[in-house]
Amino acid sequence: MDRMIGRLLLLVTAAVLLMAAPAAWSATPFTAGTGDRPQVAVGPDGTGYVTWMVRSSTGEGDLVGYCRIPRAGAACDRIAFIPFPGSAVANGGEVAEILADPDDASRVLIMASCWNCGTGGTTNRVFIRASSDGGATFGLPVEAGRGLALGGQSAWLRGASPPLLVGIGGGALLAMDAAAPTTSTVAFTSSGIIATPAVTEVQGASQLLAASSDLDAVRFAVYAGPATAAGVNTQANWIRDRPVPGAAVDSTETSLASGPSGTFLAYRSARVGDDRARLHRYDPVSRTFDAGRDIQGAHALDMDVLEPDLAQDASGRLHAVWRSGLRGGRLRYTRSDVAGASFSAAGNLAASEPFSDPEVAAAADGTGFAVFNGAGGAVRVVELDPELEPGIAPGPADPGADPPAVPAPAGPRRPAELQVTRLLLDGNRFRVAARIRPEATGTVRIRLRARGRTRAFAAPIARGRVTLRRALSRRMARARTGGVSLSYAGDPGTAAERVALRAGRRPARLRPARPVLDSGRLRARGSLAPAARGRVVLRVSFLAGGAYRSHRAQARIAHGRYHVGARLPAALRSWLPRREGAVRVTTTYAGRPARGVHGEQRVATATVG
């Protein structure tokens, strides 16, 4: 990995793509290139490194985009497009990782996976390129592993001998060292649905943590053993499917961060009209997470928290970013003190443009960068220099308590009532049909991930209906299933909503009967196609006391039918007599990937006895 090649291909005449001018209450992002799933790392000197996947549209093979940014810089000083090895047309994985040594500014690694690359064939291969001059040049690609398609947050165990890279993607992970390419992948979860996987070292404890979501619950796995590839790649050494307190439902979009302040998990807790960014600290002795807390603050913007990402710098500060779809879009940011205890008031890094897949990284003094995908697949980069939204007074010099609350518009916004009836992979086309509250305006953002590729779409709302029909690449068209997220950012009268389901070649035919609330007990039943198995999730919600109250229940599917008779919690039952308006029950079926059955969601008004 230490062999060097000449200078990376530079774009001598590259122009900086100027986006719409940001509002005065945000920093100023710049564009590094065009692609998807941007990743960021920051060296100890504050230099930023960004990678992203460049999907070929001309049959020449996928590439890895690369950008180096000087400390506190506003443009790349190195830009390159790095091909995968081999003479065939390479198909890149979901993500290209960039890793910087926090103790040595000269050491940077790029790790990416591909198939139909190297010696060819459908085998997924992981290649590493190493730099020993601070990202100015990189060595020749070294094949380190096989059988893994990178798709999440990986880890670099620099203290191991030899150093280890632990890659993660789907439900598998793989530890790689300088030896011959290994194929001994480990399943870190038993779930059939895996979203936002992440792995990290637990510093000082000889442990690894891996976490992911099944689009509803967050679980984690623990490895406690020698820091060797052979040990990590032994299935029996992993304890899987550990629960996270309070994350059994409505929890997704996981991120891990480890450092001097400890090891932390962040994720999104989806609540009706009021999302949360949750943070938990890991205890390596009991091998459990604490009860957790919210870190997003009290501003009305942060009722909409999407895709949170967490990083820890070498001094122990935690840095968190997330996107909000409110007020035209914001990229929100907060950071902790050096103990990871108290957080600053959340501010804006960027405003008034589309955001997806935000990531963050910082040096020991807190300087750093965030990256995200913007309009048209632009890879956007912004310095960690937040501005407070108007209406929030500056906080103390050191991060402390949450900012004062800013009242939301008069009266709570109505739920979006998003109903999804079709997520069909039909030959070479992707078809979506959904309904939403008739008064809702704007667009629904739809993201499809299948066979290592990602496509993003924006579907306009027309009189309460959302439809989409798009052609797929030949590779994506071969998929029997895929992960889909539908996100609505909200408008002045309608709350934001996001749902994650599976696309497939067969409908679920979810048909809920009208639910009944009688004496504080929910009674609901319905039917699905015979091929649909697993569970449905039911969410009861109603307006009372100026806020929406909700509760979730599950029902097992048997022979194409489900039935639930669940007593509501006492706190929720006490609000029922004081409700304002109807009680709605949202029924969600995530899908069955093994049989290609797509997910669906329905909303019904309950009869209250």
Secondary structure per residue as TSV (DSSP state, phi and psi in degrees):
chain	resnum	aa	ss	phi	psi
A	1	M	-	360.0	-11.6
A	2	D	-	-92.0	-6.1
A	3	R	-	-65.9	142.3
A	4	M	-	-112.8	148.0
A	5	I	-	-110.6	176.1
A	6	G	S	-64.7	-178.0
A	7	R	-	-56.6	144.6
A	8	L	-	-64.4	151.5
A	9	L	-	-57.6	118.5
A	10	L	-	-102.9	146.3
A	11	L	-	-88.4	93.5
A	12	V	T	-62.4	-38.0
A	13	T	T	-107.2	21.9
A	14	A	-	-62.2	131.1
A	15	A	-	-101.7	146.5
A	16	V	-	-81.1	123.1
A	17	L	-	-76.9	117.2
A	18	L	-	-87.3	122.1
A	19	M	-	-90.2	179.9
A	20	A	S	-59.0	139.7
A	21	A	-	-60.2	132.6
A	22	P	-	-72.8	160.2
A	23	A	-	-68.7	164.1
A	24	A	T	-68.0	-14.0
A	25	W	T	-101.4	35.0
A	26	S	S	-151.3	165.4
A	27	A	-	-74.5	-174.6
A	28	T	-	-117.0	106.6
A	29	P	-	-76.7	162.9
A	30	F	E	-132.2	165.1
A	31	T	E	-102.0	128.2
A	32	A	E	-95.3	-25.3
A	33	G	E	172.9	-160.2
A	34	T	E	-133.2	132.8
A	35	G	-	168.7	-156.3
A	36	D	E	-139.8	165.1
A	37	R	E	52.3	57.6
A	38	P	E	-65.2	143.6
A	39	Q	E	-124.4	154.4
A	40	V	E	-139.6	144.3
A	41	A	E	-138.4	154.6
A	42	V	E	-131.7	129.0
A	43	G	-	-79.0	172.3
A	44	P	T	-65.1	-19.8
A	45	D	T	-90.6	5.0
A	46	G	S	89.0	-0.1
A	47	T	-	-68.8	135.4
A	48	G	E	-101.3	146.8
A	49	Y	E	-131.9	131.0
A	50	V	E	-129.4	135.9
A	51	T	E	-128.0	157.4
A	52	W	E	-157.8	163.1
A	53	M	E	-92.2	130.6
A	54	V	E	-107.6	113.5
A	55	R	-	-87.6	128.7
A	56	S	-	-73.6	136.2
A	57	S	S	-115.4	3.9
A	58	T	S	-120.0	7.9
A	59	G	S	79.4	14.7
A	60	E	S	-96.1	-1.3
A	61	G	-	99.8	149.7
A	62	D	-	-72.3	158.2
A	63	L	E	-131.7	165.9
A	64	V	E	-105.9	120.5
A	65	G	E	-82.2	145.3
A	66	Y	E	-141.6	140.0
A	67	C	E	-143.2	134.7
A	68	R	E	-112.5	138.1
A	69	I	E	-125.1	127.7
A	70	P	-	-62.0	158.9
A	71	R	T	-50.9	128.6
A	72	A	T	57.9	24.0
A	73	G	-	-78.2	163.7
A	74	A	S	-120.5	16.0
A	75	A	S	-164.6	159.5
A	76	C	-	-75.2	140.2
A	77	D	S	-102.3	-5.3
A	78	R	E	-141.7	128.6
A	79	I	E	-132.3	135.1
A	80	A	E	-147.7	156.0
A	81	F	E	-122.3	111.8
A	82	I	E	-103.7	120.4
A	83	P	E	-79.4	158.2
A	84	F	-	-79.1	150.9
A	85	P	S	-70.3	159.3
A	86	G	S	107.6	161.8
A	87	S	S	-95.6	-10.0
A	88	A	S	-83.3	174.3
A	89	V	-	-81.6	104.4
A	90	A	-	-75.3	144.0
A	91	N	E	-114.4	111.4
A	92	G	E	-75.1	158.5
A	93	G	E	-75.0	-168.1
A	94	E	E	-70.4	-33.7
A	95	V	E	-145.7	146.5
A	96	A	E	-110.7	116.3
A	97	E	E	-83.0	144.0
A	98	I	E	-122.3	129.4
A	99	L	E	-130.8	128.5
A	100	A	E	-117.0	138.1
A	101	D	-	-74.9	118.7
A	102	P	T	-70.6	-9.8
A	103	D	T	-107.3	-14.7
A	104	D	-	-137.5	107.8
A	105	A	T	-67.5	-12.6
A	106	S	T	-85.2	-16.6
A	107	R	-	-101.1	121.2
A	108	V	E	-139.9	141.9
A	109	L	E	-125.4	143.3
A	110	I	E	-114.3	127.9
A	111	M	E	-127.1	125.1
A	112	A	E	-146.6	154.5
A	113	S	E	-116.9	160.7
A	114	C	E	-162.0	166.1
A	115	W	E	-133.2	162.0
A	116	N	S	59.7	37.6
A	117	C	-	-133.5	177.7
A	118	G	T	59.8	-121.7
A	119	T	T	-85.3	6.2
A	120	G	-	91.7	-177.7
A	121	G	S	91.2	177.6
A	122	T	S	-88.9	-1.2
A	123	T	-	-64.3	132.7
A	124	N	-	-74.6	130.8
A	125	R	E	-124.7	140.8
A	126	V	E	-107.3	124.3
A	127	F	E	-115.8	147.2
A	128	I	E	-124.7	135.3
A	129	R	E	-119.5	131.0
A	130	A	E	-113.3	143.8
A	131	S	E	-119.4	138.5
A	132	S	S	-118.4	14.1
A	133	D	S	-129.7	37.7
A	134	G	T	69.8	30.6
A	135	G	T	83.7	10.4
A	136	A	S	-74.7	-41.5
A	137	T	-	-137.0	157.7
A	138	F	-	-128.4	151.4
A	139	G	-	-75.2	176.0
A	140	L	-	-64.4	151.1
A	141	P	-	-66.0	137.2
A	142	V	E	-117.5	125.7
A	143	E	E	-77.6	118.6
A	144	A	E	-107.3	-24.5
A	145	G	E	-157.3	162.6
A	146	R	E	-138.4	153.1
A	147	G	S	89.1	5.9
A	148	L	-	-127.3	129.3
A	149	A	-	-102.0	109.8
A	150	L	-	-59.8	134.0
A	151	G	-	-153.0	15.9
A	152	G	S	-158.0	-160.9
A	153	Q	B	-86.6	112.6
A	154	S	-	-96.3	177.0
A	155	A	E	-132.9	148.0
A	156	W	E	-118.9	110.2
A	157	L	E	-91.8	86.6
A	158	R	T	-70.7	-26.9
A	159	G	T	-80.5	-10.5
A	160	A	S	-72.7	157.8
A	161	S	S	-127.9	106.9
A	162	P	S	-73.9	165.5
A	163	P	-	-56.7	146.2
A	164	L	E	-115.6	143.1
A	165	L	E	-112.0	129.7
A	166	V	E	-114.4	107.8
A	167	G	E	-92.6	154.7
A	168	I	E	-140.9	146.7
A	169	G	E	-174.4	137.5
A	170	G	T	59.1	-133.4
A	171	G	T	-100.9	16.1
A	172	A	E	-122.3	156.2
A	173	L	E	-139.0	162.7
A	174	L	E	-150.6	125.7
A	175	A	E	-91.6	134.4
A	176	M	E	-131.6	136.4
A	177	D	-	-123.6	-157.8
A	178	A	S	-83.5	1.2
A	179	A	S	-76.4	-175.5
A	180	A	S	-58.6	153.7
A	181	P	-	-53.6	127.9
A	182	T	B	-97.2	152.7
A	183	T	-	-123.9	11.3
A	184	S	-	-86.0	67.0
A	185	T	-	-68.0	153.7
A	186	V	E	-119.4	137.2
A	187	A	E	-86.3	114.4
A	188	F	-	-91.5	-3.8
A	189	T	-	-148.2	153.5
A	190	S	-	-96.3	-0.8
A	191	S	-	-68.4	144.6
A	192	G	S	-84.5	-11.7
A	193	I	-	-120.2	120.0
A	194	I	-	-126.4	124.7
A	195	A	E	-130.1	146.6
A	196	T	E	45.4	57.2
A	197	P	E	-70.2	149.4
A	198	A	E	-150.1	148.1
A	199	V	E	-138.5	145.5
A	200	T	E	-151.0	157.9
A	201	E	E	-82.5	138.8
A	202	V	E	-90.9	101.9
A	203	Q	T	-63.7	133.6
A	204	G	T	80.0	6.2
A	205	A	T	-127.7	1.8
A	206	S	T	52.1	44.2
A	207	Q	E	-133.9	157.4
A	208	L	E	-123.0	147.4
A	209	L	E	-120.9	138.4
A	210	A	E	-126.2	138.5
A	211	A	E	-139.0	152.9
A	212	S	E	-162.4	175.4
A	213	S	E	-124.5	149.1
A	214	D	-	-98.3	26.2
A	215	L	S	76.0	7.8
A	216	D	S	-144.3	-53.7
A	217	A	-	-111.3	147.5
A	218	V	E	-102.2	130.6
A	219	R	E	-131.5	162.7
A	220	F	E	-139.1	164.0
A	221	A	E	-127.0	150.6
A	222	V	E	-123.7	134.5
A	223	Y	E	-116.4	128.4
A	224	A	E	-130.8	104.8
A	225	G	S	-179.1	-169.0
A	226	P	-	-66.2	147.9
A	227	A	S	-84.0	66.0
A	228	T	S	-128.8	154.5
A	229	A	H	-62.0	-40.4
A	230	A	H	-63.0	-40.7
A	231	G	H	-68.6	-47.1
A	232	V	H	-64.5	-34.5
A	233	N	T	-87.6	18.9
A	234	T	-	-103.6	116.5
A	235	Q	G	-57.4	-38.9
A	236	A	G	-66.2	-14.6
A	237	N	G	-85.4	-0.3
A	238	W	E	-108.6	136.0
A	239	I	E	-102.8	115.8
A	240	R	E	-105.6	166.8
A	241	D	E	57.4	43.2
A	242	R	E	-81.4	136.5
A	243	P	E	-80.2	153.7
A	244	V	-	-107.2	125.6
A	245	P	T	-54.1	127.6
A	246	G	T	79.3	3.3
A	247	A	-	-114.9	30.8
A	248	A	S	-81.0	-20.3
A	249	V	S	-141.6	158.3
A	250	D	S	55.7	32.3
A	251	S	E	-128.5	130.9
A	252	T	E	-160.7	-178.0
A	253	E	E	62.6	67.0
A	254	T	E	-86.3	151.8
A	255	S	E	-151.3	142.6
A	256	L	E	-120.4	149.3
A	257	A	E	-148.3	132.6
A	258	S	E	-130.8	147.0
A	259	G	E	176.3	-158.5
A	260	P	T	-59.9	-27.5
A	261	S	T	-85.7	-4.3
A	262	G	E	118.3	-168.3
A	263	T	E	-113.8	132.1
A	264	F	E	-130.5	150.3
A	265	L	E	-118.3	132.2
A	266	A	E	-122.3	148.3
A	267	Y	E	-161.6	170.8
A	268	R	E	-95.9	127.8
A	269	S	E	-104.8	112.9
A	270	A	-	-88.0	115.1
A	271	R	-	-119.4	155.3
A	272	V	T	-63.4	111.1
A	273	G	T	71.7	4.7
A	274	D	-	-157.0	83.0
A	275	D	-	-71.6	162.3
A	276	R	E	-133.5	145.6
A	277	A	E	-99.6	112.0
A	278	R	E	-99.3	145.3
A	279	L	E	-131.3	130.9
A	280	H	E	-127.3	142.2
A	281	R	E	-100.2	138.5
A	282	Y	E	-92.9	138.6
A	283	D	E	-106.7	108.8
A	284	P	T	-70.0	-15.6
A	285	V	T	-76.8	-53.0
A	286	S	T	-84.2	-12.9
A	287	R	T	58.5	45.4
A	288	T	E	-137.1	162.1
A	289	F	E	-97.0	152.0
A	290	D	-	-75.2	-176.5
A	291	A	-	-68.8	-19.3
A	292	G	-	84.8	170.5
A	293	R	E	-157.0	165.0
A	294	D	E	-87.2	143.3
A	295	I	-	-124.3	1.7
A	296	Q	S	-83.5	-12.3
A	297	G	-	89.2	-174.8
A	298	A	S	-109.1	3.3
A	299	H	-	-65.8	146.1
A	300	A	G	-59.4	-28.2
A	301	L	G	-58.6	-31.6
A	302	D	G	-91.3	18.0
A	303	M	G	-75.6	-11.5
A	304	D	S	-122.9	96.6
A	305	V	-	-113.2	119.7
A	306	L	E	-131.4	140.4
A	307	E	E	51.3	55.9
A	308	P	E	-66.6	145.5
A	309	D	E	-132.1	144.9
A	310	L	E	-127.4	140.5
A	311	A	E	-141.4	156.5
A	312	Q	E	-127.6	128.9
A	313	D	-	-86.1	177.3
A	314	A	T	-72.0	-10.0
A	315	S	T	-93.5	-8.6
A	316	G	S	103.4	-1.2
A	317	R	-	-71.0	142.2
A	318	L	E	-97.0	136.5
A	319	H	E	-121.0	128.0
A	320	A	E	-129.2	136.5
A	321	V	E	-126.8	153.8
A	322	W	E	-156.9	165.2
A	323	R	E	-108.6	144.2
A	324	S	E	-119.3	135.3
A	325	G	-	-88.6	1.9
A	326	L	G	-83.6	155.6
A	327	R	G	53.6	39.5
A	328	G	G	85.1	1.9
A	329	G	-	103.7	133.4
A	330	R	E	-141.1	144.4
A	331	L	E	-101.8	111.9
A	332	R	E	-97.2	152.3
A	333	Y	E	-148.3	140.3
A	334	T	E	-144.8	155.9
A	335	R	E	-139.6	156.8
A	336	S	B	-97.4	177.5
A	337	D	-	-75.7	-179.8
A	338	V	T	-71.6	-8.5
A	339	A	T	-96.7	-2.1
A	340	G	S	70.1	24.0
A	341	A	-	-99.5	-61.8
A	342	S	-	-106.3	152.8
A	343	F	B	-119.8	151.0
A	344	S	-	-72.5	165.4
A	345	A	-	-62.4	136.0
A	346	A	-	-67.3	136.9
A	347	G	E	-127.1	180.0
A	348	N	E	-101.5	131.6
A	349	L	E	-94.3	-27.6
A	350	A	E	-156.0	158.3
A	351	A	E	-149.5	155.9
A	352	S	S	60.0	42.9
A	353	E	S	-155.4	165.1
A	354	P	-	-69.3	148.8
A	355	F	-	-135.3	139.3
A	356	S	E	-153.8	154.8
A	357	D	E	50.8	52.2
A	358	P	E	-70.9	144.1
A	359	E	E	-137.3	155.3
A	360	V	E	-140.8	150.9
A	361	A	E	-156.8	154.0
A	362	A	E	-152.1	156.5
A	363	A	-	-86.3	177.6
A	364	A	T	-62.7	-28.0
A	365	D	T	-88.9	4.6
A	366	G	S	94.4	-10.1
A	367	T	-	-73.5	148.3
A	368	G	E	175.7	-163.0
A	369	F	E	-143.7	155.2
A	370	A	E	-119.4	150.8
A	371	V	E	-129.4	156.8
A	372	F	E	-162.9	162.5
A	373	N	E	-87.9	129.4
A	374	G	-	-108.9	-155.4
A	375	A	G	-63.5	137.8
A	376	G	G	66.2	22.2
A	377	G	G	78.3	13.4
A	378	A	E	-62.4	135.6
A	379	V	E	-90.4	109.3
A	380	R	E	-104.7	140.2
A	381	V	E	-127.7	138.5
A	382	V	E	-144.6	140.8
A	383	E	E	-70.1	152.1
A	384	L	S	-79.2	76.8
A	385	D	-	-136.0	75.4
A	386	P	-	-73.6	153.8
A	387	E	B	-118.8	139.2
A	388	L	-	-73.8	142.1
A	389	E	-	-66.2	141.3
A	390	P	T	-52.5	137.3
A	391	G	T	102.3	-5.9
A	392	I	-	-112.7	124.0
A	393	A	-	-77.0	147.1
A	394	P	-	-58.4	144.8
A	395	G	-	-85.7	-171.8
A	396	P	-	-68.3	168.3
A	397	A	S	-60.7	-38.6
A	398	D	S	-97.8	147.0
A	399	P	-	-54.6	134.8
A	400	G	B	-142.8	-129.9
A	401	A	S	-72.0	166.6
A	402	D	-	-62.1	154.9
A	403	P	-	-68.6	160.8
A	404	P	-	-62.8	149.9
A	405	A	-	-70.0	141.2
A	406	V	-	-104.6	121.6
A	407	P	-	-58.4	140.2
A	408	A	-	-74.6	168.0
A	409	P	S	-54.5	152.4
A	410	A	S	-52.3	124.1
A	411	G	S	78.7	142.1
A	412	P	-	-69.1	149.3
A	413	R	-	-72.3	148.4
A	414	R	B	-72.8	146.2
A	415	P	-	-60.7	149.9
A	416	A	-	-72.3	-23.6
A	417	E	-	53.8	48.8
A	418	L	-	-70.5	123.9
A	419	Q	E	-119.5	128.5
A	420	V	E	-113.6	118.9
A	421	T	E	-110.6	-17.3
A	422	R	E	-149.4	128.5
A	423	L	E	-136.8	68.2
A	424	L	E	-99.2	126.1
A	425	L	E	-91.8	98.6
A	426	D	E	-112.3	93.2
A	427	G	T	63.5	-122.4
A	428	N	T	-97.9	19.3
A	429	R	E	-124.2	150.2
A	430	F	E	-113.8	120.5
A	431	R	E	-117.7	131.7
A	432	V	E	-126.6	135.1
A	433	A	E	-134.5	129.2
A	434	A	E	-149.2	161.7
A	435	R	E	-126.6	153.5
A	436	I	-	-145.0	164.9
A	437	R	-	-48.0	128.3
A	438	P	T	-56.4	-29.4
A	439	E	T	-80.2	-8.8
A	440	A	-	-67.0	144.5
A	441	T	-	-126.9	163.6
A	442	G	S	103.9	-144.5
A	443	T	E	-132.6	160.5
A	444	V	E	-110.5	124.9
A	445	R	E	-86.4	130.0
A	446	I	E	-122.8	130.3
A	447	R	E	-125.5	127.3
A	448	L	E	-115.4	130.4
A	449	R	E	-122.9	122.2
A	450	A	E	-153.3	135.4
A	451	R	T	50.3	44.9
A	452	G	T	76.2	5.6
A	453	R	E	-115.2	155.3
A	454	T	E	-130.4	132.9
A	455	R	E	-124.7	140.0
A	456	A	E	-120.6	140.0
A	457	F	E	-136.4	157.7
A	458	A	E	-124.0	117.5
A	459	A	E	-109.3	120.7
A	460	P	E	-69.5	149.0
A	461	I	-	-88.5	127.1
A	462	A	B	-128.7	104.7
A	463	R	T	52.3	47.0
A	464	G	T	80.5	7.9
A	465	R	E	-121.9	146.0
A	466	V	E	-129.3	119.7
A	467	T	E	-131.4	148.8
A	468	L	E	-149.4	139.3
A	469	R	E	-144.9	112.4
A	470	R	E	-134.5	144.1
A	471	A	E	-75.6	147.6
A	472	L	-	-114.6	156.6
A	473	S	-	-65.2	163.0
A	474	R	H	-60.2	-37.0
A	475	R	H	-66.4	-47.8
A	476	M	H	-66.8	-31.8
A	477	A	H	-65.9	-20.8
A	478	R	T	-80.8	-7.5
A	479	A	-	-72.6	139.6
A	480	R	S	-89.5	-17.8
A	481	T	E	-155.1	169.4
A	482	G	E	-170.3	160.9
A	483	G	E	-88.0	135.0
A	484	V	E	-129.5	134.9
A	485	S	E	-120.8	136.4
A	486	L	E	-116.4	121.3
A	487	S	E	-124.4	127.3
A	488	Y	E	-115.5	124.5
A	489	A	-	-79.3	-11.8
A	490	G	-	91.8	169.8
A	491	D	B	-145.7	-178.3
A	492	P	T	-56.2	-26.1
A	493	G	T	-111.3	-4.4
A	494	T	B	-128.7	131.4
A	495	A	-	-73.6	154.5
A	496	A	-	-68.7	153.3
A	497	E	E	-151.9	146.3
A	498	R	E	-140.6	138.3
A	499	V	E	-135.6	140.3
A	500	A	E	-118.5	124.2
A	501	L	E	-137.2	179.5
A	502	R	E	-103.0	137.4
A	503	A	E	-85.7	158.1
A	504	G	E	-167.2	180.0
A	505	R	S	-94.1	-4.0
A	506	R	B	-132.2	137.0
A	507	P	-	-74.1	152.4
A	508	A	-	-84.0	-23.4
A	509	R	-	52.8	51.5
A	510	L	-	-69.7	121.8
A	511	R	E	-131.2	87.0
A	512	P	E	-78.7	138.3
A	513	A	-	-77.1	167.2
A	514	R	-	-66.6	122.9
A	515	P	-	-73.8	160.2
A	516	V	E	-130.3	136.1
A	517	L	E	-111.7	114.7
A	518	D	E	-133.8	118.1
A	519	S	T	56.3	40.0
A	520	G	T	76.3	12.4
A	521	R	E	-116.9	133.8
A	522	L	E	-88.2	127.6
A	523	R	E	-122.4	119.1
A	524	A	E	-145.3	147.1
A	525	R	E	-150.0	167.6
A	526	G	E	-179.8	-178.1
A	527	S	E	-133.6	158.3
A	528	L	-	-141.1	172.2
A	529	A	-	-61.9	149.7
A	530	P	T	-56.3	-29.3
A	531	A	T	-77.9	-10.3
A	532	A	-	-78.7	124.8
A	533	R	-	-129.3	169.6
A	534	G	S	104.1	-128.4
A	535	R	E	-139.1	156.7
A	536	V	E	-110.0	150.9
A	537	V	E	-112.5	131.4
A	538	L	E	-115.7	130.9
A	539	R	E	-118.4	119.0
A	540	V	E	-92.9	131.1
A	541	S	E	-146.6	145.6
A	542	F	E	-158.9	160.0
A	543	L	E	-90.7	129.5
A	544	A	E	-158.3	136.4
A	545	G	T	63.3	29.1
A	546	G	T	80.5	9.1
A	547	A	E	-146.4	158.0
A	548	Y	E	-86.2	128.5
A	549	R	E	-103.8	142.3
A	550	S	E	-147.0	160.9
A	551	H	E	-152.2	146.3
A	552	R	E	-116.0	145.5
A	553	A	E	-139.5	160.9
A	554	Q	E	-125.0	153.0
A	555	A	E	-139.6	134.6
A	556	R	E	-80.8	140.2
A	557	I	-	-90.0	128.7
A	558	A	B	-136.6	120.1
A	559	H	T	56.4	40.7
A	560	G	T	77.9	12.7
A	561	R	E	-137.0	157.7
A	562	Y	E	-139.8	157.2
A	563	H	E	-151.8	137.2
A	564	V	E	-136.7	139.2
A	565	G	E	-134.8	87.6
A	566	A	E	-116.0	133.5
A	567	R	E	-80.8	130.3
A	568	L	-	-70.6	150.7
A	569	P	-	-58.4	152.2
A	570	A	H	-57.8	-40.6
A	571	A	H	-61.5	-39.2
A	572	L	H	-72.9	-38.9
A	573	R	H	-61.3	-32.5
A	574	S	H	-67.3	-23.5
A	575	W	H	-86.6	-18.5
A	576	L	G	-56.1	-46.8
A	577	P	G	-63.5	-19.2
A	578	R	G	-103.3	14.3
A	579	R	E	-67.5	153.9
A	580	E	E	-117.3	105.0
A	581	G	E	95.2	-162.6
A	582	A	E	-79.6	160.1
A	583	V	E	-101.4	124.6
A	584	R	E	-111.2	144.0
A	585	V	E	-121.6	118.9
A	586	T	E	-99.0	123.1
A	587	T	E	-109.2	125.7
A	588	T	E	-124.5	129.8
A	589	Y	E	-118.7	119.9
A	590	A	-	-72.8	-26.8
A	591	G	-	117.1	169.5
A	592	R	B	-129.3	94.2
A	593	P	G	-58.7	-36.6
A	594	A	G	-62.0	-28.1
A	595	R	G	-111.3	7.8
A	596	G	T	69.5	25.8
A	597	V	B	-89.1	123.8
A	598	H	-	-82.5	160.2
A	599	G	-	-80.1	159.5
A	600	E	E	-147.1	161.3
A	601	Q	E	-144.7	135.8
A	602	R	E	-130.0	152.3
A	603	V	E	-124.9	132.3
A	604	A	E	-135.1	151.9
A	605	T	E	-89.1	129.6
A	606	A	-	-83.7	147.3
A	607	T	E	-85.3	126.4
A	608	V	E	-106.2	120.1
A	609	G	-	-89.7	360.0
